[in-house]
């Protein structure tokens, strides 16, 4: 359910000014690389994937191995891609863009809504597929 209507697209900057160019050319201008460490991801058990029999073959480059019937995800690649993704989100927020939090599982519906509200952004939760 989309709670708030989307902001007018006219509020998004249409051109990049000089100060924004510096931001876009820097790999980690906002310092998202300092938000987490590989060790914290390991402690949070992020490296544990799906059961070995239930997986998408496109994930093969990111799977380090298998242990006790569960795929083990390569955290080195996870850290790199997560930092890149967070950097993109930081750029979108910096430029006044819209960020939409989406989740379809009921057990995370309230968390998704609360997180989006705390960030002053939008959310869509529940069964949203046609």
Rosetta constraint file for C-alpha pairs under 8 A:
AtomPair CA 1 CA 123 HARMONIC 7.69 0.50
AtomPair CA 1 CA 124 HARMONIC 5.12 0.50
AtomPair CA 1 CA 125 HARMONIC 5.70 0.50
AtomPair CA 1 CA 126 HARMONIC 6.78 0.50
AtomPair CA 1 CA 128 HARMONIC 7.47 0.50
AtomPair CA 2 CA 122 HARMONIC 7.38 0.50
AtomPair CA 2 CA 123 HARMONIC 6.07 0.50
AtomPair CA 2 CA 124 HARMONIC 5.01 0.50
AtomPair CA 2 CA 125 HARMONIC 7.62 0.50
AtomPair CA 3 CA 122 HARMONIC 7.28 0.50
AtomPair CA 3 CA 123 HARMONIC 7.02 0.50
AtomPair CA 3 CA 124 HARMONIC 7.55 0.50
AtomPair CA 4 CA 122 HARMONIC 6.64 0.50
AtomPair CA 6 CA 98 HARMONIC 7.95 0.50
AtomPair CA 6 CA 122 HARMONIC 7.63 0.50
AtomPair CA 7 CA 11 HARMONIC 7.26 0.50
AtomPair CA 7 CA 98 HARMONIC 7.67 0.50
AtomPair CA 11 CA 96 HARMONIC 7.29 0.50
AtomPair CA 12 CA 95 HARMONIC 6.98 0.50
AtomPair CA 12 CA 96 HARMONIC 5.64 0.50
AtomPair CA 12 CA 97 HARMONIC 5.69 0.50
AtomPair CA 13 CA 95 HARMONIC 6.59 0.50
AtomPair CA 13 CA 96 HARMONIC 7.14 0.50
AtomPair CA 16 CA 20 HARMONIC 5.84 0.50
AtomPair CA 16 CA 21 HARMONIC 6.48 0.50
AtomPair CA 17 CA 21 HARMONIC 6.43 0.50
AtomPair CA 18 CA 22 HARMONIC 6.90 0.50
AtomPair CA 19 CA 23 HARMONIC 6.86 0.50
AtomPair CA 20 CA 24 HARMONIC 6.25 0.50
AtomPair CA 20 CA 95 HARMONIC 7.97 0.50
AtomPair CA 21 CA 25 HARMONIC 6.21 0.50
AtomPair CA 22 CA 26 HARMONIC 6.49 0.50
AtomPair CA 23 CA 29 HARMONIC 5.91 0.50
AtomPair CA 23 CA 91 HARMONIC 7.81 0.50
AtomPair CA 24 CA 29 HARMONIC 7.96 0.50
AtomPair CA 24 CA 91 HARMONIC 7.43 0.50
AtomPair CA 27 CA 87 HARMONIC 7.93 0.50
AtomPair CA 28 CA 32 HARMONIC 6.51 0.50
AtomPair CA 28 CA 33 HARMONIC 6.92 0.50
AtomPair CA 28 CA 87 HARMONIC 6.57 0.50
AtomPair CA 30 CA 87 HARMONIC 7.21 0.50
AtomPair CA 30 CA 90 HARMONIC 6.96 0.50
AtomPair CA 31 CA 35 HARMONIC 7.54 0.50
AtomPair CA 32 CA 83 HARMONIC 6.31 0.50
AtomPair CA 32 CA 86 HARMONIC 6.43 0.50
AtomPair CA 32 CA 87 HARMONIC 6.25 0.50
AtomPair CA 33 CA 83 HARMONIC 5.84 0.50
AtomPair CA 36 CA 40 HARMONIC 6.40 0.50
AtomPair CA 36 CA 41 HARMONIC 7.48 0.50
AtomPair CA 37 CA 41 HARMONIC 6.54 0.50
AtomPair CA 37 CA 79 HARMONIC 7.73 0.50
AtomPair CA 38 CA 42 HARMONIC 6.27 0.50
AtomPair CA 38 CA 75 HARMONIC 6.77 0.50
AtomPair CA 38 CA 76 HARMONIC 7.35 0.50
AtomPair CA 38 CA 79 HARMONIC 6.45 0.50
AtomPair CA 39 CA 43 HARMONIC 6.14 0.50
AtomPair CA 40 CA 44 HARMONIC 6.12 0.50
AtomPair CA 41 CA 45 HARMONIC 6.29 0.50
AtomPair CA 41 CA 46 HARMONIC 5.42 0.50
AtomPair CA 41 CA 47 HARMONIC 7.30 0.50
AtomPair CA 41 CA 75 HARMONIC 7.67 0.50
AtomPair CA 42 CA 46 HARMONIC 5.91 0.50
AtomPair CA 42 CA 47 HARMONIC 6.16 0.50
AtomPair CA 42 CA 75 HARMONIC 7.68 0.50
AtomPair CA 46 CA 73 HARMONIC 7.78 0.50
AtomPair CA 46 CA 75 HARMONIC 7.90 0.50
AtomPair CA 47 CA 72 HARMONIC 5.50 0.50
AtomPair CA 47 CA 73 HARMONIC 4.65 0.50
AtomPair CA 47 CA 74 HARMONIC 6.70 0.50
AtomPair CA 47 CA 75 HARMONIC 6.12 0.50
AtomPair CA 48 CA 70 HARMONIC 6.82 0.50
AtomPair CA 48 CA 71 HARMONIC 6.29 0.50
AtomPair CA 48 CA 72 HARMONIC 5.07 0.50
AtomPair CA 48 CA 73 HARMONIC 6.12 0.50
AtomPair CA 49 CA 70 HARMONIC 6.21 0.50
AtomPair CA 49 CA 71 HARMONIC 5.01 0.50
AtomPair CA 49 CA 72 HARMONIC 5.76 0.50
AtomPair CA 49 CA 73 HARMONIC 6.11 0.50
AtomPair CA 50 CA 54 HARMONIC 6.35 0.50
AtomPair CA 50 CA 55 HARMONIC 6.57 0.50
AtomPair CA 50 CA 70 HARMONIC 5.80 0.50
AtomPair CA 50 CA 71 HARMONIC 5.92 0.50
AtomPair CA 51 CA 55 HARMONIC 7.28 0.50
AtomPair CA 51 CA 69 HARMONIC 5.81 0.50
AtomPair CA 51 CA 70 HARMONIC 4.41 0.50
AtomPair CA 51 CA 71 HARMONIC 6.20 0.50
AtomPair CA 52 CA 66 HARMONIC 7.00 0.50
AtomPair CA 52 CA 69 HARMONIC 5.34 0.50
AtomPair CA 52 CA 70 HARMONIC 5.03 0.50
AtomPair CA 52 CA 71 HARMONIC 5.44 0.50
AtomPair CA 53 CA 69 HARMONIC 7.97 0.50
AtomPair CA 55 CA 59 HARMONIC 7.45 0.50
AtomPair CA 56 CA 60 HARMONIC 7.68 0.50
AtomPair CA 59 CA 63 HARMONIC 6.51 0.50
AtomPair CA 62 CA 73 HARMONIC 5.93 0.50
AtomPair CA 62 CA 74 HARMONIC 5.53 0.50
AtomPair CA 62 CA 77 HARMONIC 6.90 0.50
AtomPair CA 62 CA 78 HARMONIC 7.93 0.50
AtomPair CA 63 CA 71 HARMONIC 6.47 0.50
AtomPair CA 63 CA 72 HARMONIC 5.84 0.50
AtomPair CA 63 CA 73 HARMONIC 4.56 0.50
AtomPair CA 63 CA 74 HARMONIC 5.62 0.50
AtomPair CA 64 CA 71 HARMONIC 7.49 0.50
AtomPair CA 64 CA 72 HARMONIC 5.50 0.50
AtomPair CA 64 CA 73 HARMONIC 5.36 0.50
AtomPair CA 64 CA 74 HARMONIC 4.93 0.50
AtomPair CA 65 CA 71 HARMONIC 5.85 0.50
AtomPair CA 65 CA 72 HARMONIC 5.24 0.50
AtomPair CA 65 CA 73 HARMONIC 7.30 0.50
AtomPair CA 66 CA 70 HARMONIC 5.50 0.50
AtomPair CA 66 CA 71 HARMONIC 4.37 0.50
AtomPair CA 66 CA 72 HARMONIC 5.45 0.50
AtomPair CA 67 CA 71 HARMONIC 6.39 0.50
AtomPair CA 67 CA 72 HARMONIC 6.81 0.50
AtomPair CA 73 CA 78 HARMONIC 7.78 0.50
AtomPair CA 74 CA 78 HARMONIC 6.38 0.50
AtomPair CA 75 CA 79 HARMONIC 5.92 0.50
AtomPair CA 76 CA 80 HARMONIC 6.49 0.50
AtomPair CA 77 CA 81 HARMONIC 6.15 0.50
AtomPair CA 78 CA 82 HARMONIC 5.82 0.50
AtomPair CA 79 CA 83 HARMONIC 6.08 0.50
AtomPair CA 80 CA 84 HARMONIC 6.31 0.50
AtomPair CA 81 CA 85 HARMONIC 6.11 0.50
AtomPair CA 82 CA 86 HARMONIC 6.11 0.50
AtomPair CA 83 CA 87 HARMONIC 6.08 0.50
AtomPair CA 84 CA 88 HARMONIC 6.39 0.50
AtomPair CA 85 CA 89 HARMONIC 6.35 0.50
AtomPair CA 86 CA 90 HARMONIC 6.09 0.50
AtomPair CA 87 CA 91 HARMONIC 6.25 0.50
AtomPair CA 88 CA 92 HARMONIC 6.28 0.50
AtomPair CA 89 CA 93 HARMONIC 6.20 0.50
AtomPair CA 89 CA 99 HARMONIC 7.82 0.50
AtomPair CA 90 CA 94 HARMONIC 5.99 0.50
AtomPair CA 91 CA 95 HARMONIC 6.20 0.50
AtomPair CA 92 CA 96 HARMONIC 6.40 0.50
AtomPair CA 92 CA 97 HARMONIC 4.97 0.50
AtomPair CA 92 CA 98 HARMONIC 7.24 0.50
AtomPair CA 92 CA 99 HARMONIC 7.64 0.50
AtomPair CA 93 CA 97 HARMONIC 5.39 0.50
AtomPair CA 93 CA 98 HARMONIC 7.17 0.50
AtomPair CA 93 CA 99 HARMONIC 7.44 0.50
AtomPair CA 98 CA 121 HARMONIC 7.04 0.50
AtomPair CA 98 CA 122 HARMONIC 7.79 0.50
AtomPair CA 99 CA 121 HARMONIC 5.96 0.50
AtomPair CA 99 CA 122 HARMONIC 6.55 0.50
AtomPair CA 100 CA 116 HARMONIC 7.78 0.50
AtomPair CA 100 CA 121 HARMONIC 6.54 0.50
AtomPair CA 100 CA 122 HARMONIC 4.95 0.50
AtomPair CA 100 CA 123 HARMONIC 5.28 0.50
AtomPair CA 100 CA 124 HARMONIC 7.34 0.50
AtomPair CA 101 CA 112 HARMONIC 6.67 0.50
AtomPair CA 101 CA 113 HARMONIC 7.84 0.50
AtomPair CA 101 CA 116 HARMONIC 6.22 0.50
AtomPair CA 101 CA 121 HARMONIC 7.68 0.50
AtomPair CA 101 CA 122 HARMONIC 6.18 0.50
AtomPair CA 101 CA 123 HARMONIC 4.45 0.50
AtomPair CA 101 CA 124 HARMONIC 6.31 0.50
AtomPair CA 102 CA 112 HARMONIC 7.31 0.50
AtomPair CA 102 CA 123 HARMONIC 5.68 0.50
AtomPair CA 102 CA 124 HARMONIC 4.89 0.50
AtomPair CA 102 CA 125 HARMONIC 5.78 0.50
AtomPair CA 103 CA 108 HARMONIC 7.15 0.50
AtomPair CA 103 CA 109 HARMONIC 6.70 0.50
AtomPair CA 103 CA 112 HARMONIC 6.79 0.50
AtomPair CA 103 CA 124 HARMONIC 6.67 0.50
AtomPair CA 103 CA 125 HARMONIC 5.03 0.50
AtomPair CA 103 CA 126 HARMONIC 6.75 0.50
AtomPair CA 104 CA 108 HARMONIC 7.97 0.50
AtomPair CA 104 CA 109 HARMONIC 7.35 0.50
AtomPair CA 104 CA 125 HARMONIC 5.45 0.50
AtomPair CA 104 CA 126 HARMONIC 4.70 0.50
AtomPair CA 104 CA 127 HARMONIC 5.37 0.50
AtomPair CA 104 CA 128 HARMONIC 6.88 0.50
AtomPair CA 105 CA 109 HARMONIC 6.46 0.50
AtomPair CA 105 CA 125 HARMONIC 7.64 0.50
AtomPair CA 105 CA 126 HARMONIC 6.27 0.50
AtomPair CA 105 CA 127 HARMONIC 7.58 0.50
AtomPair CA 106 CA 125 HARMONIC 7.90 0.50
AtomPair CA 106 CA 126 HARMONIC 6.11 0.50
AtomPair CA 108 CA 112 HARMONIC 6.08 0.50
AtomPair CA 109 CA 113 HARMONIC 6.25 0.50
AtomPair CA 109 CA 125 HARMONIC 5.73 0.50
AtomPair CA 109 CA 126 HARMONIC 6.66 0.50
AtomPair CA 110 CA 114 HARMONIC 6.02 0.50
AtomPair CA 111 CA 115 HARMONIC 6.01 0.50
AtomPair CA 112 CA 116 HARMONIC 6.17 0.50
AtomPair CA 112 CA 123 HARMONIC 7.20 0.50
AtomPair CA 112 CA 125 HARMONIC 7.38 0.50
AtomPair CA 113 CA 117 HARMONIC 6.13 0.50
AtomPair CA 113 CA 123 HARMONIC 6.15 0.50
AtomPair CA 113 CA 124 HARMONIC 7.96 0.50
AtomPair CA 113 CA 125 HARMONIC 7.50 0.50
AtomPair CA 114 CA 118 HARMONIC 6.06 0.50
AtomPair CA 115 CA 119 HARMONIC 6.26 0.50
AtomPair CA 116 CA 120 HARMONIC 6.11 0.50
AtomPair CA 116 CA 121 HARMONIC 5.01 0.50
AtomPair CA 116 CA 122 HARMONIC 5.77 0.50
AtomPair CA 116 CA 123 HARMONIC 6.04 0.50
AtomPair CA 117 CA 121 HARMONIC 5.90 0.50
AtomPair CA 117 CA 122 HARMONIC 7.13 0.50
AtomPair CA 124 CA 128 HARMONIC 7.49 0.50
